[in-house]
Amino acid sequence: MRRMSKPACGPHTVVVNTEAVRIARCPCGTFHVTLVPQGVTVQLSAERLAELGRAIAVASPPREEAPRGLGTTPIN
């Protein structure tokens, strides 16, 4: 059985780049999500990336908001 080689991805466009996560978009439409400290990269379709984002939002603990008026600057 002959294996078809996967075409190489083209130059990526970095969407997010933090100390913890790097997300890059490939011209083929795939997103490359890298967990930087762990050195793990997964390739996801746009739909699966959105699903992952929703799942993380649900699983994340609520953030404590700063009381209004402290440390804020009004913009008029």
Secondary structure as GFF3:
##gff-version 3
##sequence-region A 1 76
A	DSSP	beta_strand	13	17	.	.	.	ID=ss1
A	DSSP	beta_strand	21	25	.	.	.	ID=ss2
A	DSSP	beta_strand	31	35	.	.	.	ID=ss3
A	DSSP	beta_strand	40	44	.	.	.	ID=ss4
A	DSSP	alpha_helix	46	59	.	.	.	ID=ss5
###
